[in-house]
Amino acid sequence: MTRSTPSGNAPPSRHAAVLTIDGVSKSYGTVRALDDMSFSVQPGEIFGFVGSNGAGKTTTMRIALGVLSADAGEVRIGDRPVDLDVRRTVGYMPEERGLYPKMKVGAQLAYLAQLHGLSRADADVAVQRWTERLGIDGRVGDTVDALSLGNQQRVQLAAALVHDPAVLVLDEPFSGLDPVAVDVMSDVLREKAADGVPVIFSSHQLELVERLCHRVGIIAGGRMRAIGTVDELRARGEAQLVVHAPQAPAGWASAVPGVAAAEQSGERTLLTLTPGADDQAVLAAALRTGPVHEFTLRRPSLTELFREVVTA
Ligand SMILES: Nc1ncnc2c1ncn2[C@@H]1O[C@H](COP(=O)(O)OP(=O)(O)OP(=O)(O)O)[C@@H](O)[C@H]1O
């Protein structure tokens, strides 16, 4: 029996494609929406794309799908530029949504699956599978406009998934979903990623992004301002310490080396450290004032980092 090794000689699966945005620029008239945007999303990676309103997220995603052309730069899936054939392998959820309101849910999903190359029989199986998974199997006979907005969004996600895409590009897929639907959507994205699909989605729900994404890109003014795992990004932010030293006199920390700022609140002090500061020296200084009941390193949340990055 022959068996391929994990690192081995097996042919790459059809999902093993990197999504690469390479030096993409785009202007609408005089508005420069994207300015030399570059990043890539690996197979199996969930990439969160965050930025203020108008930062360029939708423009990037539309160019990634090939529905909008770039002025400069290129998008590739694997080593292939995005053309019509490659587009059919992408599952896309547009921000403006794109369903036919008067068409029945089941028929519409089957039609979209066939547009992406599935046979009628395979399309029916996929529609059954994804409507069940997304909790809308009871609505397949209804027209889209008879559904609530959240359920329309579930249909929209089903539309992005019915053809078993090799890449998922989702523009604000979580907006307007109830907490149960958020959980279902999150599970689906994790499953697709575990199956080797590169997943990119934009969102303003930063706690969700922090929880779900392997890596995050923060964009502002059409440029990538920060990119990395959440831990990497948080490590770049200012380190802060919460110190509970009840006998410490006011101003005890101001002369401690490595302390850039100190803010006293009752018996606790919030210290902002200079880069590379020795927290153990700070602990020793705190202990010289008496007992220390709490000494906690605090890193900024993604929301705090976001504010820092987009206002810089
Ligand atoms: N069709 C268009 N015509 C003119 N300007 C546009 C067009 N589409 C987008 N823009 C401009 O390009 C910039 C980027 O917009 P884009 O929609 O990509 O941002 P976004 O990050 O998706 O924002 P949001 O979070 O609000 O959805 C903005 O300044 C926007 O006004």
The ligand as an ORCA input file, in Angstrom:
! r2SCAN-3c Opt
* xyz 0 1
  N     -18.647     53.490     -6.967
  C     -17.948     54.420     -6.308
  N     -17.804     55.668     -6.813
  C     -17.070     56.600     -6.168
  N     -16.426     56.387     -5.008
  C     -16.539     55.172     -4.460
  C     -17.293     54.126     -5.067
  N     -17.215     53.025     -4.292
  C     -16.437     53.366     -3.233
  N     -16.031     54.650     -3.335
  C     -15.140     55.362     -2.399
  O     -13.971     54.562     -2.219
  C     -13.562     54.570     -0.856
  C     -13.523     53.144     -0.324
  O     -14.851     52.642     -0.253
  P     -15.195     51.142      0.190
  O     -16.652     50.940     -0.066
  O     -14.242     50.210     -0.457
  O     -14.906     51.211      1.770
  P     -15.280     50.178      2.918
  O     -14.045     50.009      3.733
  O     -15.892     48.959      2.362
  O     -16.353     51.000      3.768
  P     -17.609     50.510      4.683
  O     -17.026     49.972      5.958
  O     -18.342     51.791      4.910
  O     -18.387     49.503      3.897
  C     -14.524     55.510     -0.136
  O     -13.954     56.790     -0.101
  C     -15.758     55.490     -1.027
  O     -16.484     56.680     -0.885
*
